Amino acid sequence: MKKFSRAMAIILSLLLVVGGLTACGPKETDGGKVAGEITDWVTYQTIASEMETFNFQYSQNAKELDVLNNCFDGLTTNDPYGNLIPCIAERWETPDGGKTWTFYLRKGVPWVDYQGNKKGEVVAEDFLWGLEWVLNFAKNDAINTSMPNQLIKGAKEYYEYTKQLGEEAKNLDLTKFKEMVGIEAPDDYTLKFECIDKYPYFQTVTVYNCLYPISGEFLKEVGVDGYRAITYDKLWYNGPYTITHFVPGNEKVLTKNPLYWDKSAKLFNTVTIKMVESTDNAFQMFQNGELHAITLTEANLQTIYRDPNHKYHKNLVEARPSKYSYQIHMNFDKRLPDGKPDTNWNTAIANAAFRKSLYYGVDWTDYLRRVNAINPLKTTNLCFTSFNLVTTSDGRDYTDLVMDRIGMRPSLEKYVRYDAEKAAQLKQQAMEELTAKGVTFPVEIDYYIAGSNQTALDSATVMKNVLEGCLGTDYIKFNIKTYVSSFAQEVRNPQLQSFSISGWGADFGDPINFLGQIIIDDDNAYYATTTTNANNITDPEFKAVFKEFTRLVLEANAITDDLDKRYEAFADAEAYALENALTIPLYYNIPWQLTHMNAYSAIYCAYGGHAARYVNRETSTELYTTEQYEEFARAYEAGKGGK
């Protein structure tokens, strides 16, 4: 994720963008020009995606993790094909099919300060300090505890122990932690885990920050409160880059770690991340030569695509799908600005016919054009869990199991979930049932965007037209509202939104990382506790639906000896959630862009955060062409067989 937070602003910040004109290693391009590799890279994020913390263990949103994953190394990483490969751990083994795991660490990995000065060496006990921080409620709240609590022996018990201990838990060292939790460091370069059960996918969790190290010496230096509020210039780093400059709302600069242990890694000298109001602003910067790649809005893409003589026409490339699955998450305990319950909305959204009318009654094609104006239906997402995460023993993608159960497959001809006749019946049923409960129509939907973001306003306007056009203004009224700087602080925390669009990307290779975020009665369920407020549902019939879904998820998660049975059970649970419209899958992010980067050379994985790492990326000072990208794709697919 996590966790993503990962709310609607992630749309605008997923893809990396570039600048810096220094080059080396010239080569001939198709046009005969000499091109070189870019050594200083400039990317952008929207201001709505500005970092709110530098504490890696506390980070759960893409806006932080996309940066901090470049600053810290864990036990493993991924290659461009998604394979798990060594990082700080040179190798690992499980002698009993996933119950116990041993990781053997490489020697000489340094901790450095933000200027690259050596501060110490990464040792096995640093991983204990990292996990203790995550599991200690007084230090880290409940952030990033779901994976270790579900997988590692004694982790949940230690978390509950610190929660009951209160503020006193801030003073704990590793003594009690070592007694209770199934992790040990028998020497400086050996790390052992004991799991609750056999988890053959446990090694994939090691790319997520819940299992990353913190130097014990660093914690002594800054203290608990110091690390909670840490700034970039006080951190100890062990990854490929350090953060050497940060001006909130303006820019941040990552600089190559001069002591980075992997001398074979291809790194940029610097990576500059510029903050922009919107993608339209970024496009102007791109045209001015300030950026070397840009994700195109619908309007900009159409202008370039429809004009064969446009200077960028031959450079249009379709981005690779990100790992994120985007959905509509409804707020089941909405509040009015004065803090009182929005009874009209809360009663409506608890009604099954009303939710299902939103699920079946909207043709989202026009909205999907905002993501991909040329191939909108290619972005169709029918599942909560993202594709490519896991496969069955016979090679079927997990999402195929879900789609079998809901009886739908994406189509390039039409938006397949839209069923006008069924929606009309559901609308009539909902109006009758809800009118009897005192609900007034149209039901108002409050949707929030950053007030300064024109791209977000354009997308919200299309959404309003799509929803009201399909369902009717006698049924719903879509209100576009704004916040100033923080969706979380200004909207989500006071529970003002009717629904929001959020993208979730897996932290490790198993469906529980998706489905576990929307179950109830679990402090670690990200969406249930932060976005949907599902734990606050009072309608008994609706509450029963969520309880049944939660039961199905937990039963699936208990199956650890047969992955095929595990995935089948999860698919049953996910289909149940979709058929009851507990969430509404919407799209995959597959936009078009202009770029100096070969995305097929970068890390690409359906879980973890390492796809954001600026490591081993091929670039060119000349913009890549459509034909070049097609060749990159062919070469990549051809190389899969040997990976």
C-alpha positions as CSV (number, residue, x, y, z in Angstrom):
1,M,0.0,0.0,0.0
2,K,-1.2,0.0,1.7
3,K,-2.2,2.8,1.0
4,F,-2.6,4.2,-0.8
5,S,-4.2,6.7,0.8
6,R,-4.0,6.1,-2.1
7,A,-6.9,8.2,-2.9
8,M,-7.9,9.8,-6.1
9,A,-4.9,12.1,-6.3
10,I,-2.8,9.0,-7.0
11,I,-4.1,9.0,-10.5
12,L,-2.1,12.1,-11.2
13,S,1.1,11.0,-9.5
14,L,1.6,7.4,-10.5
15,L,3.8,7.8,-13.6
16,L,7.4,9.1,-13.4
17,V,8.4,12.1,-15.4
18,V,11.8,13.6,-16.2
19,G,14.4,16.2,-17.0
20,G,18.1,16.8,-16.8
21,L,20.0,17.1,-20.0
22,T,23.4,15.7,-19.1
23,A,24.2,12.6,-21.2
24,C,26.7,9.9,-21.6
25,G,27.2,6.9,-23.9
26,P,26.0,8.4,-27.2
27,K,24.2,6.2,-29.7
28,E,22.4,6.6,-33.0
29,T,18.7,7.0,-33.1
30,D,16.4,6.0,-35.9
31,G,16.5,9.6,-37.1
32,G,20.2,9.5,-37.3
33,K,20.6,11.9,-34.3
34,V,23.1,11.1,-31.6
35,A,21.3,10.3,-28.3
36,G,22.7,9.7,-24.9
37,E,21.5,8.6,-21.5
38,I,20.1,11.1,-19.1
39,T,22.1,11.3,-15.9
40,D,20.0,13.8,-13.9
41,W,16.3,13.0,-13.9
42,V,13.4,15.3,-13.2
43,T,9.9,14.0,-12.4
44,Y,6.7,15.6,-11.0
45,Q,4.0,15.1,-8.6
46,T,0.8,17.1,-8.0
47,I,0.8,19.3,-4.9
48,A,-2.1,17.2,-3.7
49,S,0.4,14.3,-3.5
50,E,3.0,16.1,-1.3
51,M,4.7,13.9,1.3
52,E,3.4,14.2,4.9
53,T,6.0,12.1,6.6
54,F,9.6,10.9,6.2
55,N,9.1,8.0,8.7
56,F,9.3,5.0,6.4
57,Q,7.7,2.6,8.8
58,Y,4.8,5.0,9.3
59,S,4.4,5.5,5.5
60,Q,1.3,3.9,4.0
61,N,0.6,6.1,1.0
62,A,2.1,6.0,-2.5
63,K,3.0,9.7,-2.3
64,E,5.5,8.9,0.4
65,L,6.4,5.3,-0.6
66,D,7.3,6.2,-4.2
67,V,10.0,8.5,-2.8
68,L,11.1,6.6,0.3
69,N,11.5,3.2,-1.5
70,N,14.4,4.9,-3.3
71,C,16.0,5.7,0.1
72,F,15.9,2.4,1.9
73,D,16.8,-1.2,1.1
74,G,15.1,-4.3,2.6
75,L,15.8,-7.9,2.3
76,T,14.7,-8.3,-1.3
77,T,13.7,-6.4,-4.4
78,N,12.3,-7.2,-7.9
79,D,13.6,-7.3,-11.4
80,P,11.8,-5.9,-14.5
81,Y,9.8,-9.2,-14.8
82,G,8.5,-9.1,-11.2
83,N,10.8,-11.8,-10.0
84,L,12.0,-11.6,-6.4
85,I,15.7,-11.1,-6.3
86,P,18.3,-10.5,-3.5
87,C,18.9,-7.1,-2.0
88,I,20.3,-6.9,1.6
89,A,19.6,-10.6,1.8
90,E,22.0,-12.5,-0.4
91,R,19.8,-15.7,-0.2
92,W,17.0,-17.2,1.9
93,E,15.5,-20.5,2.6
94,T,12.5,-22.2,4.3
95,P,13.2,-25.8,5.3
96,D,9.5,-26.6,6.2
97,G,7.4,-25.2,3.4
98,G,6.9,-21.7,4.7
99,K,6.7,-22.0,8.5
100,T,10.2,-20.8,9.3
101,W,12.4,-18.6,7.1
102,T,16.1,-17.8,7.3
103,F,17.7,-14.8,5.4
104,Y,21.4,-14.5,5.0
105,L,22.5,-10.9,4.9
106,R,25.3,-9.4,2.9
107,K,28.1,-7.8,4.8
108,G,29.2,-4.2,4.6
109,V,25.9,-2.5,3.8
110,P,26.3,1.0,5.2
111,W,23.9,3.4,6.9
112,V,24.6,7.0,5.7
113,D,23.3,10.4,6.6
114,Y,21.6,12.6,4.0
115,Q,24.9,13.9,2.7
116,G,26.3,10.4,2.2
117,N,28.5,10.2,5.2
118,K,28.8,6.7,6.8
119,K,27.0,6.3,10.1
120,G,27.1,2.6,10.7
121,E,26.5,-0.9,9.1
122,V,23.2,-2.7,8.5
123,V,23.1,-5.7,10.8
124,A,20.4,-8.3,11.4
125,E,19.2,-6.7,14.7
126,D,18.3,-3.6,12.7
127,F,15.4,-5.6,11.3
128,L,14.2,-6.4,14.8
129,W,14.3,-2.7,15.6
130,G,12.2,-2.0,12.5
131,L,9.6,-4.6,13.2
132,E,9.4,-3.6,16.9
133,W,8.7,-0.1,15.8
134,V,5.9,-1.2,13.5
135,L,4.2,-3.4,16.1
136,N,4.5,-0.9,18.9
137,F,1.2,0.9,19.1
138,A,2.7,3.8,21.1
139,K,5.3,4.3,18.4
140,N,3.5,3.6,15.1
141,D,-0.3,3.5,15.9
142,A,-1.7,0.6,13.9
143,I,0.1,1.6,10.7
144,N,1.5,-1.3,8.6
145,T,0.7,-3.9,11.3
146,S,-1.7,-6.0,9.2
147,M,1.0,-8.1,7.4
148,P,3.2,-9.0,10.4
149,N,0.1,-9.5,12.6
150,Q,-1.4,-12.0,10.2
151,L,1.9,-13.8,9.4
152,I,4.5,-13.7,12.2
153,K,4.2,-15.7,15.4
154,G,3.5,-13.4,18.4
155,A,3.3,-10.2,16.4
156,K,-0.4,-9.6,17.1
157,E,0.1,-10.4,20.7
158,Y,3.0,-7.9,21.0
159,Y,0.9,-5.3,19.2
160,E,-2.0,-5.8,21.7
161,Y,0.5,-5.8,24.6
162,T,1.8,-2.4,23.6
163,K,-1.6,-1.0,22.9
164,Q,-2.7,-1.9,26.5
165,L,0.5,-0.6,27.9
166,G,-0.2,2.9,26.5
167,E,2.4,5.7,26.3
168,E,4.7,3.6,28.5
169,A,5.3,1.3,25.5
170,K,7.4,4.1,24.0
171,N,10.2,3.2,26.4
172,L,10.4,-0.5,25.5
173,D,13.6,-1.9,24.1
174,L,13.9,-5.3,22.4
175,T,13.7,-7.4,25.5
176,K,10.0,-8.1,25.6
177,F,9.8,-8.0,21.8
178,K,12.3,-10.9,21.5
179,E,10.4,-12.9,24.1
180,M,7.1,-12.6,22.3
181,V,7.7,-12.3,18.5
182,G,9.0,-14.9,16.1
183,I,12.0,-13.1,14.8
184,E,15.6,-13.5,15.9
185,A,19.1,-12.4,14.9
186,P,21.5,-15.2,16.0
187,D,24.4,-13.2,14.5
188,D,24.9,-9.9,12.6
189,Y,24.2,-11.5,9.2
190,T,21.5,-14.0,9.9
191,L,17.8,-13.2,10.3
192,K,15.2,-15.8,11.2
193,F,11.4,-15.6,11.1
194,E,8.8,-18.0,12.6
195,C,5.4,-17.7,11.0
196,I,2.0,-18.6,12.5
197,D,1.5,-21.2,9.8
198,K,3.0,-22.3,6.5
199,Y,3.0,-19.2,4.3
200,P,4.8,-20.0,1.0
201,Y,4.4,-16.4,-0.1
202,F,6.0,-14.9,3.0
203,Q,9.2,-13.9,1.2
204,T,7.2,-11.5,-1.0
205,V,6.3,-9.5,2.2
206,T,10.0,-8.6,2.5
207,V,9.7,-5.9,-0.2
208,Y,7.2,-4.0,1.9
209,N,8.3,-1.5,4.5
210,C,6.8,-3.3,7.5
211,L,9.8,-5.6,7.4
212,Y,12.5,-3.0,6.7
213,P,15.3,-2.2,9.1
214,I,15.9,0.8,11.4
215,S,19.3,1.3,13.0
216,G,19.2,0.9,16.7
217,E,22.0,3.4,17.0
218,F,19.9,5.9,14.9
219,L,16.9,5.4,17.3
220,K,19.1,6.1,20.2
221,E,20.3,9.3,18.5
222,V,16.8,10.7,17.6
223,G,14.5,9.1,20.1
224,V,11.0,7.9,19.6
225,D,9.3,11.3,19.3
226,G,12.2,12.3,17.0
227,Y,11.6,9.5,14.6
228,R,7.9,10.1,14.6
229,A,8.5,13.6,13.4
230,I,11.7,12.9,11.5
231,T,12.9,15.3,8.8
232,Y,14.9,14.2,5.7
233,D,18.1,15.8,7.0
234,K,18.1,13.7,10.2
235,L,17.4,10.3,8.6
236,W,19.9,7.5,8.2
237,Y,19.6,5.9,4.7
238,N,20.8,2.6,3.3
239,G,19.2,2.7,-0.2
240,P,20.4,3.9,-3.6
241,Y,19.5,7.6,-2.9
242,T,19.3,10.1,-0.1
243,I,17.0,13.1,0.1
244,T,19.3,16.2,-0.1
245,H,16.7,19.0,-0.6
246,F,13.1,19.4,0.2
247,V,10.8,22.5,-0.1
248,P,7.2,21.5,0.7
249,G,4.9,22.2,-2.3
250,N,7.9,23.1,-4.5
251,E,10.4,20.3,-5.1
252,K,12.5,17.5,-3.5
253,V,15.9,16.2,-4.7
254,L,17.2,12.7,-4.4
255,T,21.0,12.3,-4.7
256,K,22.9,9.1,-5.5
257,N,24.2,7.5,-2.4
258,P,28.0,7.5,-2.9
259,L,28.4,4.5,-0.5
260,Y,25.6,2.4,-2.0
261,W,26.5,-1.2,-1.6
262,D,25.4,-2.3,-5.1
263,K,28.2,-0.9,-7.3
264,S,26.6,-2.5,-10.4
265,A,23.4,-0.6,-10.0
266,K,22.8,2.1,-12.7
267,L,21.7,5.2,-10.8
268,F,21.0,8.8,-11.7
269,N,23.2,11.5,-10.2
270,T,20.1,13.3,-9.0
271,V,16.4,12.8,-9.2
272,T,14.4,16.0,-8.9
273,I,10.7,15.9,-8.2
274,K,8.8,19.1,-9.0
275,M,5.5,19.8,-7.5
276,V,2.8,21.1,-9.9
277,E,-0.8,22.2,-9.5
278,S,-2.0,19.8,-12.2
279,T,-1.0,17.7,-15.2
280,D,-1.8,20.6,-17.4
281,N,0.8,22.7,-15.7
282,A,3.3,19.8,-16.0
283,F,2.6,19.6,-19.8
284,Q,3.6,23.3,-20.1
285,M,6.8,22.5,-18.3
286,F,7.4,19.6,-20.6
287,Q,7.0,21.7,-23.7
288,N,9.4,24.2,-22.2
289,G,12.0,21.5,-21.8
290,E,11.8,21.3,-18.0
291,L,10.6,17.7,-18.0
292,H,11.5,14.7,-20.0
293,A,8.2,12.8,-19.8
294,I,4.6,13.7,-19.3
295,T,1.4,11.8,-18.7
296,L,-1.1,13.3,-21.1
297,T,-4.6,14.5,-20.2
298,E,-7.5,13.6,-22.5
299,A,-7.5,17.0,-24.2
300,N,-3.7,17.0,-24.8
301,L,-3.7,13.5,-26.0
302,Q,-6.6,14.1,-28.5
303,T,-4.9,17.2,-29.9
304,I,-1.7,15.2,-30.6
305,Y,-3.3,12.0,-31.7
306,R,-5.7,13.6,-34.2
307,D,-2.9,15.6,-36.0
308,P,-0.5,13.3,-37.8
309,N,1.7,16.4,-38.4
310,H,1.9,17.3,-34.7
311,K,5.5,17.4,-33.5
312,Y,4.8,14.8,-30.8
313,H,2.5,12.5,-32.9
314,K,5.2,9.9,-33.6
315,N,6.2,10.0,-29.9
316,L,2.9,8.9,-28.4
317,V,3.4,5.8,-26.2
318,E,0.9,3.9,-24.1
319,A,2.1,3.4,-20.6
320,R,2.4,0.0,-19.0
321,P,-0.5,-0.7,-16.5
322,S,0.5,0.2,-12.9
323,K,0.0,-2.3,-10.1
324,Y,-2.9,-0.3,-8.8
325,S,-6.6,-1.3,-9.0
326,Y,-8.8,1.7,-8.8
327,Q,-12.3,1.5,-7.2
328,I,-15.1,3.7,-5.9
329,H,-15.2,3.4,-2.1
330,M,-18.4,4.6,-0.6
331,N,-18.6,6.3,2.8
332,F,-21.1,4.4,5.0
333,D,-21.0,6.9,7.8
334,K,-21.0,10.3,6.1
335,R,-21.1,13.4,8.1
336,L,-22.3,16.9,7.5
337,P,-19.9,19.9,7.9
338,D,-21.3,20.4,11.4
339,G,-20.3,16.9,12.3
340,K,-23.8,15.5,12.4
341,P,-24.7,12.3,10.5
342,D,-25.8,12.7,6.9
343,T,-28.9,10.6,7.5
344,N,-30.2,10.8,4.0
345,W,-27.0,9.5,2.4
346,N,-26.3,6.9,5.1
347,T,-29.7,5.4,4.9
348,A,-29.6,5.3,1.1
349,I,-26.1,3.7,0.8
350,A,-27.1,1.0,3.4
351,N,-29.8,-0.1,1.0
352,A,-28.8,-3.0,-1.3
353,A,-30.9,-1.9,-4.3
354,F,-29.4,1.7,-4.1
355,R,-25.8,0.4,-4.0
356,K,-26.4,-2.1,-6.8
357,S,-28.0,0.6,-8.9
358,L,-24.7,2.5,-8.7
359,Y,-22.9,-0.8,-9.5
360,Y,-24.9,-1.9,-12.6
361,G,-26.5,1.4,-13.7
362,V,-23.5,3.4,-14.9
363,D,-21.8,3.3,-18.3
364,W,-18.3,4.5,-17.3
365,T,-16.9,4.7,-20.9
366,D,-16.8,8.5,-21.1
367,Y,-15.0,8.6,-17.7
368,L,-12.5,6.0,-18.7
369,R,-11.6,8.3,-21.6
370,R,-10.1,10.6,-19.0
371,V,-7.6,7.8,-18.3
372,N,-7.1,6.6,-21.8
373,A,-8.8,8.6,-24.5
374,I,-7.7,6.3,-27.3
375,N,-8.4,2.9,-25.8
376,P,-10.8,3.7,-22.9
377,L,-12.3,0.2,-22.5
378,K,-8.8,-1.2,-22.2
379,T,-8.7,0.3,-18.7
380,T,-11.9,-1.5,-17.6
381,N,-11.5,-3.0,-14.1
382,L,-14.1,-5.5,-12.9
383,C,-12.3,-6.8,-9.7
384,F,-11.1,-5.3,-6.5
385,T,-7.9,-7.3,-6.5
386,S,-5.5,-6.3,-9.3
387,F,-4.5,-8.7,-12.1
388,N,-1.0,-10.3,-12.3
389,L,-0.8,-10.6,-8.5
390,V,-1.0,-14.4,-8.2
391,T,-1.8,-17.4,-10.5
392,T,-3.2,-20.8,-9.8
393,S,-1.1,-23.9,-10.4
394,D,-2.5,-24.3,-13.9
395,G,-1.6,-20.7,-14.8
396,R,-4.9,-18.9,-14.3
397,D,-4.8,-15.4,-13.0
398,Y,-6.6,-14.9,-9.7
399,T,-8.9,-12.2,-11.3
400,D,-10.1,-14.8,-13.8
401,L,-11.5,-16.8,-10.9
402,V,-13.4,-13.7,-9.6
403,M,-14.7,-12.8,-13.1
404,D,-15.9,-16.4,-13.6
405,R,-18.0,-16.0,-10.5
406,I,-19.5,-12.6,-11.3
407,G,-20.1,-13.6,-15.0
408,M,-18.3,-10.7,-16.6
409,R,-15.2,-10.2,-18.8
410,P,-13.9,-6.9,-20.1
411,S,-14.7,-6.0,-23.6
412,L,-13.3,-3.5,-26.1
413,E,-16.7,-3.2,-27.6
414,K,-18.8,-2.0,-24.7
415,Y,-18.7,-1.3,-21.0
416,V,-19.9,-4.8,-19.8
417,R,-21.1,-4.0,-16.2
418,Y,-23.7,-1.5,-17.4
419,D,-27.2,-3.1,-17.6
420,A,-29.8,-0.4,-18.2
421,E,-32.8,-2.7,-17.7
422,K,-31.5,-4.1,-14.4
423,A,-30.5,-0.6,-13.2
424,A,-34.0,0.7,-13.9
425,Q,-35.5,-2.1,-11.8
426,L,-33.0,-1.5,-9.0
427,K,-33.7,2.3,-9.1
428,Q,-37.4,1.7,-8.7
429,Q,-36.9,-0.7,-5.9
430,A,-34.5,1.6,-4.1
431,M,-36.9,4.6,-4.4
432,E,-39.8,2.6,-3.0
433,E,-37.9,1.1,-0.1
434,L,-36.0,4.3,0.8
435,T,-39.0,6.6,0.5
436,A,-40.7,4.4,3.1
437,K,-37.6,5.0,5.4
438,G,-37.9,8.8,5.0
439,V,-35.1,9.3,2.4
440,T,-35.7,12.2,0.1
441,F,-34.7,12.3,-3.6
442,P,-32.6,13.1,-5.3
443,V,-29.9,11.6,-3.0
444,E,-27.0,14.0,-2.9
445,I,-23.5,12.7,-3.7
446,D,-20.7,15.0,-2.3
447,Y,-17.5,14.4,-4.2
448,Y,-14.3,16.3,-3.3
449,I,-11.4,17.4,-5.4
450,A,-8.4,19.7,-4.9
451,G,-9.7,23.2,-5.5
452,S,-6.6,24.3,-7.5
453,N,-6.6,21.2,-9.8
454,Q,-8.2,21.9,-13.2
455,T,-7.6,18.3,-14.4
456,A,-9.4,17.0,-11.3
457,L,-12.3,19.4,-12.0
458,D,-12.6,18.2,-15.6
459,S,-12.6,14.6,-14.5
460,A,-15.2,15.3,-11.8
461,T,-17.4,17.1,-14.3
462,V,-17.3,14.1,-16.6
463,M,-18.2,11.9,-13.6
464,K,-21.2,14.1,-12.8
465,N,-22.4,13.9,-16.4
466,V,-22.0,10.1,-16.5
467,L,-23.7,9.4,-13.2
468,E,-26.6,11.8,-13.5
469,G,-27.0,11.0,-17.2
470,C,-27.3,7.2,-16.5
471,L,-29.3,7.3,-13.3
472,G,-31.3,10.5,-13.6
473,T,-31.3,13.7,-11.7
474,D,-34.6,12.6,-10.1
475,Y,-32.6,9.9,-8.3
476,I,-29.2,11.4,-7.6
477,K,-27.6,14.9,-7.5
478,F,-23.8,15.0,-7.9
479,N,-22.1,17.9,-6.0
480,I,-18.5,18.7,-6.9
481,K,-16.9,20.2,-3.7
482,T,-13.3,21.2,-3.0
483,Y,-10.6,21.1,-0.4
484,V,-7.6,23.3,-0.1
485,S,-4.5,21.0,0.4
486,S,-5.2,17.7,2.2
487,F,-8.0,15.3,1.2
488,A,-7.2,13.2,4.3
489,Q,-7.3,16.1,6.8
490,E,-10.0,18.2,5.3
491,V,-12.4,15.6,3.9
492,R,-11.7,11.9,4.8
493,N,-11.0,12.4,8.5
494,P,-14.2,14.5,9.1
495,Q,-16.0,12.0,6.9
496,L,-17.5,14.5,4.5
497,Q,-17.3,12.6,1.2
498,S,-20.1,10.4,-0.2
499,F,-17.5,8.3,-2.0
500,S,-13.9,8.7,-3.3
501,I,-11.9,7.0,-5.9
502,S,-8.8,5.2,-4.6
503,G,-6.1,3.0,-6.0
504,W,-4.8,0.1,-4.0
505,G,-1.6,-1.7,-4.9
506,A,-0.6,-5.0,-3.2
507,D,2.2,-4.9,-0.7
508,F,2.9,-8.6,-1.2
509,G,1.9,-11.5,-3.4
510,D,-1.5,-12.7,-2.0
511,P,-5.2,-11.6,-2.3
512,I,-5.5,-11.0,1.5
513,N,-3.6,-7.8,1.0
514,F,-6.5,-6.5,-1.0
515,L,-9.5,-8.1,0.7
516,G,-8.1,-7.5,4.2
517,Q,-8.5,-3.8,3.7
518,I,-12.3,-3.8,3.5
519,I,-13.2,-6.3,6.2
520,I,-14.8,-5.0,9.5
521,D,-13.7,-5.3,13.1
522,D,-10.0,-5.1,12.2
523,D,-7.8,-2.1,13.2
524,N,-5.6,-2.9,10.2
525,A,-8.2,-2.8,7.5
526,Y,-7.2,0.4,5.8
527,Y,-10.3,1.3,3.9
528,A,-12.8,0.2,6.5
529,T,-11.0,2.3,9.2
530,T,-10.1,5.4,7.1
531,T,-12.4,5.7,4.1
532,T,-15.6,3.7,4.2
533,N,-16.1,3.8,8.0
534,A,-17.7,0.4,7.6
535,N,-17.3,-0.4,11.3
536,N,-19.8,2.4,12.0
537,I,-22.7,0.8,10.0
538,T,-25.8,0.6,12.2
539,D,-28.3,-0.9,9.7
540,P,-28.6,-4.5,10.9
541,E,-29.2,-6.0,7.5
542,F,-26.2,-4.2,5.9
543,K,-24.0,-5.0,8.9
544,A,-24.8,-8.7,8.4
545,V,-23.6,-8.5,4.8
546,F,-20.3,-7.1,5.9
547,K,-20.0,-9.7,8.7
548,E,-20.6,-12.5,6.1
549,F,-18.0,-11.0,3.8
550,T,-15.5,-10.7,6.6
551,R,-16.2,-14.4,7.6
552,L,-15.5,-15.5,4.0
553,V,-12.2,-13.6,3.9
554,L,-11.0,-14.9,7.2
555,E,-11.9,-18.5,6.3
556,A,-10.0,-18.1,3.0
557,N,-7.0,-16.7,4.8
558,A,-6.9,-19.7,7.1
559,I,-6.2,-22.0,4.1
560,T,-2.4,-22.2,4.0
561,D,-1.6,-25.7,2.8
562,D,-3.2,-25.5,-0.7
563,L,-2.7,-22.2,-2.6
564,D,-5.3,-23.2,-5.3
565,K,-8.0,-23.8,-2.6
566,R,-6.9,-20.5,-0.9
567,Y,-7.3,-18.5,-4.2
568,E,-10.7,-20.2,-4.9
569,A,-11.9,-19.3,-1.4
570,F,-10.7,-15.7,-1.8
571,A,-12.5,-15.4,-5.2
572,D,-15.7,-16.5,-3.5
573,A,-15.3,-13.8,-0.9
574,E,-14.4,-11.1,-3.5
575,A,-17.4,-12.1,-5.7
576,Y,-19.7,-11.8,-2.7
577,A,-18.4,-8.2,-2.0
578,L,-18.9,-7.2,-5.6
579,E,-22.3,-8.7,-6.0
580,N,-23.3,-6.8,-2.9
581,A,-21.6,-3.6,-4.2
582,L,-19.5,-3.2,-1.1
583,T,-17.0,-1.5,-3.4
584,I,-17.2,-0.7,-7.1
585,P,-14.1,-1.5,-9.3
586,L,-13.5,1.2,-11.8
587,Y,-10.3,1.2,-13.8
588,Y,-6.6,0.4,-14.3
589,N,-4.3,3.3,-15.0
590,I,-3.1,2.9,-18.6
591,P,-2.6,6.5,-19.8
592,W,-0.6,7.8,-22.8
593,Q,2.6,9.7,-22.4
594,L,5.6,11.3,-24.0
595,T,8.8,10.0,-22.4
596,H,12.6,9.7,-22.5
597,M,12.4,6.5,-20.4
598,N,12.1,2.9,-21.5
599,A,9.6,1.6,-19.0
600,Y,10.4,-2.0,-19.9
601,S,13.8,-1.6,-18.4
602,A,12.4,-0.5,-15.0
603,I,11.3,-2.7,-12.1
604,Y,7.8,-4.0,-12.8
605,C,5.9,-5.9,-10.2
606,A,2.3,-6.4,-9.1
607,Y,3.2,-6.0,-5.4
608,G,5.5,-4.0,-3.2
609,G,6.8,-0.5,-4.0
610,H,9.9,-1.1,-5.9
611,A,8.5,-0.2,-9.3
612,A,9.1,3.4,-8.2
613,R,12.8,2.9,-7.7
614,Y,15.1,4.9,-10.1
615,V,17.4,1.9,-10.5
616,N,18.7,0.4,-13.8
617,R,16.5,2.6,-16.0
618,E,17.3,3.0,-19.6
619,T,16.8,6.6,-20.9
620,S,17.5,8.7,-24.0
621,T,18.0,12.4,-24.5
622,E,15.8,11.9,-27.6
623,L,12.1,11.3,-27.0
624,Y,11.2,7.7,-27.6
625,T,8.9,7.0,-30.6
626,T,5.9,4.8,-30.8
627,E,7.8,2.3,-32.9
628,Q,10.6,2.1,-30.4
629,Y,8.2,1.4,-27.6
630,E,6.5,-1.3,-29.7
631,E,9.9,-2.9,-30.1
632,F,10.6,-2.6,-26.4
633,A,7.3,-4.5,-25.7
634,R,8.2,-7.2,-28.2
635,A,11.6,-7.7,-26.7
636,Y,10.2,-7.8,-23.2
637,E,7.6,-10.4,-24.1
638,A,10.2,-12.5,-25.8
639,G,12.4,-12.3,-22.7
640,K,9.6,-13.6,-20.4
641,G,10.2,-17.2,-21.4
642,G,13.6,-17.2,-19.8
643,K,12.6,-15.3,-16.6
